[in-house]
């Protein structure tokens, strides 16, 4: 049997995500200890030193790090990656014939990894890497897990996740209770934010006193009229004047502000 085979170059840092659960794989009748990475209801990536498989059918046993839960599965090897320097193989295994109980156990294992290990997994990413390199590393984590991380992570993880390509992750980042004002301003300079993210920022009491944040929200290319109007109504006269001069302000909001300013300067009739 021939599998898709590619060389696996050595990677500095070797970022692992949803990963490193202890596992045993039975390949060609022999059992080998390995690590289970990227576990999901559809499959798993197994990493270890064992012979190149000849039979696509394998048996996998995955356990929690506390060894209080064990999962036995049958799967089919879909692709093999080889690191010629270390002799390590990575087997992409697709699960077959999962029961409801097995699916529930997988969900449990994944949730434990996300809750207890996922923040540490980002330590494999260098904050000084290019945006492209960071996004490539982040792509190894499902969007749902990145959203969970973004909603509660610390400053080092936030410095990485601010480059995330998915706008739902960015919205989770905006909701993070520990995110600070400079980080929010950096986030607001992303042009791919969801309109709902701008509403989240506009409604957050932490930023109500900062006019620059309000200006960034009001002039964002994806802000809704309702959100922009709500924000500018909270501004003082000087901030309103600054907003009117900024590109990106919606015409309807700009016209409303100009009328308001002109009436104020004319005074009562």
C-alpha positions as CSV (number, residue, x, y, z in Angstrom):
1,X,0.0,0.0,0.0
2,X,1.4,3.4,-0.9
3,X,0.5,6.5,1.1
4,X,1.0,10.2,0.3
5,X,4.5,10.8,1.5
6,X,6.3,14.1,2.0
7,X,9.4,15.2,3.8
8,X,8.9,16.8,7.1
9,X,11.6,19.5,7.6
10,X,12.8,20.3,11.1
11,X,10.9,23.2,12.5
12,X,12.2,25.6,15.1
13,X,10.0,25.6,18.1
14,X,7.8,22.9,16.7
15,X,4.5,24.4,17.8
16,X,2.0,21.8,18.9
17,X,-1.7,22.5,19.2
18,X,-4.5,20.4,20.8
19,X,-1.7,18.0,21.2
20,X,0.8,15.9,23.0
21,X,-1.7,13.5,24.6
22,X,0.0,10.1,25.2
23,X,-1.0,7.5,22.7
24,X,-0.1,4.0,21.4
25,X,-0.6,3.0,17.8
26,X,-0.7,-0.5,16.5
27,X,1.0,-0.5,13.1
28,X,1.5,-3.7,11.1
29,X,0.8,-5.8,14.2
30,X,3.3,-3.9,16.4
31,X,2.5,-1.4,19.1
32,X,4.5,1.9,19.4
33,X,4.3,4.8,21.9
34,X,3.6,8.1,20.2
35,X,2.0,11.5,20.7
36,X,-1.5,12.4,19.6
37,X,-1.8,15.9,18.0
38,X,-4.7,17.8,16.5
39,X,-7.3,15.4,17.9
40,X,-10.8,15.9,16.5
41,X,-13.9,13.8,15.8
42,X,-12.6,13.1,12.3
43,X,-9.0,12.0,13.0
44,X,-5.7,12.6,14.7
45,X,-2.0,13.2,13.8
46,X,0.3,10.7,15.4
47,X,4.0,11.5,15.9
48,X,6.6,9.0,16.8
49,X,9.5,6.8,15.7
50,X,8.2,3.6,14.1
51,X,8.5,1.8,10.8
52,X,6.9,3.1,7.7
53,X,3.4,1.4,7.6
54,X,2.5,-1.0,4.9
55,X,-1.1,-1.6,6.1
56,X,-3.4,1.5,6.1
57,X,-5.5,0.2,8.9
58,X,-4.3,1.0,12.4
59,X,-5.5,0.9,16.0
60,X,-5.0,3.9,18.2
61,X,-5.2,4.2,22.0
62,X,-5.2,7.7,23.4
63,X,-5.2,8.5,27.1
64,X,-5.4,11.7,29.2
65,X,-2.3,13.0,30.9
66,X,-3.8,12.0,34.2
67,X,-4.6,8.5,32.7
68,X,-8.1,8.6,34.0
69,X,-9.7,8.2,30.6
70,X,-8.7,6.0,27.7
71,X,-10.0,6.0,24.1
72,X,-9.6,3.0,21.7
73,X,-10.1,3.8,18.0
74,X,-9.7,2.2,14.6
75,X,-8.5,4.4,11.8
76,X,-7.0,4.5,8.3
77,X,-3.7,6.2,7.5
78,X,-4.3,8.9,4.9
79,X,-0.9,10.5,4.7
80,X,2.6,10.1,6.1
81,X,5.2,12.9,6.7
82,X,8.8,12.0,7.4
83,X,11.5,13.9,9.1
84,X,14.7,12.5,7.6
85,X,16.9,14.2,10.3
86,X,15.2,12.7,13.3
87,X,13.7,9.6,11.7
88,X,10.3,10.7,13.1
89,X,7.1,9.9,11.3
90,X,3.8,11.7,11.5
91,X,0.7,9.7,10.5
92,X,-2.5,11.4,9.5
93,X,-5.1,9.0,10.7
94,X,-8.8,9.2,9.8
95,X,-11.2,7.6,12.2
96,X,-13.7,5.0,11.1
97,X,-17.0,3.9,12.6
98,X,-17.1,6.1,15.7
99,X,-19.7,5.4,18.3
100,X,-21.6,8.1,20.2
101,X,-19.6,7.2,23.3
102,X,-16.3,7.6,21.4
103,X,-17.4,11.0,20.0
104,X,-18.2,12.1,23.6
105,X,-14.8,11.0,24.8
106,X,-13.1,12.9,22.0
107,X,-15.0,16.0,22.9
108,X,-13.9,15.6,26.6
109,X,-10.3,15.1,25.7
110,X,-10.2,18.1,23.3
111,X,-12.0,20.3,25.9
112,X,-9.4,19.3,28.6
113,X,-6.5,20.2,26.2
114,X,-8.1,23.6,25.3
115,X,-8.8,24.5,28.9
116,X,-5.6,23.3,30.4
117,X,-2.9,23.3,27.8
118,X,-3.8,25.4,24.8
119,X,-2.5,28.8,26.1
120,X,1.0,27.2,26.6
121,X,0.9,25.9,23.1
122,X,1.3,29.4,21.7
123,X,4.7,29.6,23.3
124,X,6.0,27.9,20.2
125,X,5.3,31.0,18.1
126,X,7.9,33.7,18.1
127,X,6.2,37.1,18.4
128,X,8.9,38.6,16.2
129,X,8.0,36.2,13.3
130,X,6.4,37.7,10.2
131,X,2.6,38.0,10.1
132,X,2.5,35.3,7.5
133,X,4.5,32.9,9.7
134,X,2.3,33.6,12.7
135,X,-0.9,33.0,10.7
136,X,0.5,29.8,9.3
137,X,1.2,28.6,12.9
138,X,-2.3,29.7,14.0
139,X,-3.9,27.7,11.2
140,X,-2.9,24.6,13.1
141,X,-5.6,25.4,15.7
142,X,-9.3,25.3,14.9
143,X,-11.1,28.6,14.9
144,X,-13.3,27.5,17.9
145,X,-10.2,26.9,20.0
146,X,-8.5,30.1,18.9
147,X,-11.7,31.9,20.0
148,X,-11.6,30.3,23.4
149,X,-7.9,31.3,23.8
150,X,-8.5,34.9,22.7
151,X,-11.3,35.4,25.2
152,X,-9.1,34.7,28.2
153,X,-5.4,34.7,27.3
154,X,-2.6,36.8,28.7
155,X,-0.5,39.6,27.0
156,X,1.9,37.2,25.2
157,X,-0.9,35.3,23.6
158,X,-2.8,38.5,22.7
159,X,0.3,39.8,20.9
160,X,0.1,36.8,18.7
161,X,-3.7,36.5,18.3
162,X,-4.0,40.1,17.2
163,X,-2.7,38.8,13.8
164,X,-5.3,36.1,13.5
165,X,-6.9,36.1,10.1
166,X,-10.4,35.1,11.4
167,X,-12.6,38.0,12.5
168,X,-14.5,35.9,15.0
169,X,-11.2,35.3,16.9
170,X,-10.6,39.1,16.8
171,X,-14.1,39.7,18.3
172,X,-13.2,37.2,21.1
173,X,-10.0,39.2,21.7
174,X,-12.0,42.4,22.0
175,X,-14.1,40.7,24.7
176,X,-11.1,39.6,26.7
177,X,-11.4,41.1,30.2
178,X,-7.7,41.8,30.4
179,X,-7.1,43.5,27.1
180,X,-5.8,47.0,27.5
181,X,-6.4,50.3,25.7
182,X,-3.3,50.3,23.4
183,X,-4.3,46.7,22.3
184,X,-7.8,47.8,21.6
185,X,-6.6,50.7,19.5
186,X,-4.3,48.3,17.6
187,X,-7.2,45.9,17.0
188,X,-9.4,48.8,15.7
189,X,-6.9,49.4,13.0
190,X,-7.7,46.1,11.5
191,X,-10.0,46.7,8.5
192,X,-11.4,43.2,8.5
193,X,-13.3,43.4,11.9
194,X,-16.9,42.3,12.0
195,X,-19.5,45.1,12.5
196,X,-20.5,43.3,15.7
197,X,-16.9,43.6,17.0
198,X,-17.2,47.4,16.6
199,X,-20.4,47.3,18.6
200,X,-18.7,45.3,21.3
201,X,-16.0,47.9,21.6
202,X,-18.5,50.8,21.5
203,X,-20.5,49.3,24.3
204,X,-17.6,48.4,26.6
205,X,-17.5,50.8,29.6
206,X,-13.7,50.5,29.8
207,X,-13.3,52.7,26.7
208,X,-16.1,55.2,27.2
209,X,-13.7,57.9,28.4
210,X,-11.2,57.6,25.5
211,X,-12.0,59.8,22.5
212,X,-9.4,58.2,20.2
213,X,-11.1,54.8,20.6
214,X,-14.5,56.4,19.8
215,X,-13.0,58.0,16.7
216,X,-11.5,54.7,15.5
217,X,-14.8,53.0,15.9
218,X,-16.8,55.8,14.3
219,X,-14.6,56.0,11.2
220,X,-14.0,52.3,10.8
221,X,-14.9,51.1,7.2
222,X,-17.2,48.3,8.5
223,X,-19.0,50.2,11.3
224,X,-22.8,50.3,11.1
225,X,-24.7,53.7,11.1
226,X,-26.3,52.8,14.4
227,X,-22.9,52.1,16.1
228,X,-21.2,55.1,14.6
229,X,-24.1,57.4,15.6
230,X,-24.1,56.0,19.2
231,X,-20.4,56.7,19.5
232,X,-20.3,60.2,18.2
233,X,-23.2,61.2,20.4
234,X,-20.9,60.6,23.4
235,X,-18.1,62.8,22.1
236,X,-17.2,66.3,23.2
237,X,-17.1,69.2,20.7
238,X,-13.4,68.9,20.0
239,X,-13.6,65.2,19.3
240,X,-16.6,65.7,17.0
241,X,-14.6,68.3,15.1
242,X,-11.8,65.7,14.7
243,X,-14.2,63.0,13.5
244,X,-15.7,65.3,10.8
245,X,-12.2,65.7,9.4
246,X,-11.3,62.0,9.4
247,X,-11.8,59.9,6.2
248,X,-14.0,56.9,6.5
249,X,-16.9,58.5,8.4
250,X,-20.2,57.5,7.0
251,X,-21.9,60.3,5.0
252,X,-25.1,60.1,7.1
253,X,-23.2,60.4,10.4
254,X,-21.0,63.2,9.0
255,X,-24.0,65.2,7.8
256,X,-25.8,64.8,11.2
257,X,-22.7,66.0,13.0
258,X,-22.2,69.0,10.7
259,X,-25.8,70.1,11.2
260,X,-25.4,69.7,15.0
261,X,-22.2,71.7,15.0
262,X,-23.6,74.5,12.9
263,X,-26.6,74.8,15.1
264,X,-24.5,75.0,18.2
265,X,-22.3,77.8,16.8
266,X,-25.3,79.8,15.5
267,X,-26.8,79.7,18.9
268,X,-30.6,80.0,19.6
269,X,-32.7,81.9,17.1
